């Protein structure tokens, strides 16, 4: 359980540092959604 929590904290830190802002995170999520939508249309 402790390893899982550590992994979640590290993953969250990496995601937040990659996005840099809440706006950036929203844009990243939007782009991911567009890719999924495009794949579903094929």
Secondary structure, DSSP 8 states (H G I E B T S, - for coil): -HHHHHHHHHHHHHHHHHH-SHHHHHHHHHHHHHHHHHHHH-
